[in-house]
Amino acid sequence: MIDDDESVRVASSSLLRSLGWEVSLYSSAESFLEADSLDGLACVITDLNMPGISGLQLQQRLRELRFDVPVMFITAFASDAARRQALDGGAVCFLSKPVDGNAVAECLERIRQGFLKD
């Protein structure tokens, strides 16, 4: 989970854990990319607008690194252009804040089902 807003990270972490997911929290895309190991991640959940590397730039960087992991965007700034760019770039979901827990659960279930098919 990558979001520059600590309160969003904490709330999202609680939701994700209640849904049975292990969660690692990052305050920026840079700190995420500098993490010791990205192997074993089931998905990346990121904010769209953050200082430094944006969520869309992170998505592009992950593609460049050939790091094939589902990406979910959760953002307060959901323009049609950003949504289209994220989804065209392979994002699994693009959700608006305040986030609906059921929408997150549905998106994560689609991700889980995708892993079961592989």
Buried (B, 14 or more C-beta within 10 A) or exposed (E): BBBBBEEBBEBBBEBBEEBEBEBEBBBBBBEBBEEEEBEEBEBBBBBBEBEEBBBBEBBBBBEEEEBEBBBBBBBEEBEEEBBEBBEEBEBBBBBBBEBEBEEBBEBBEBBBEEEEEE
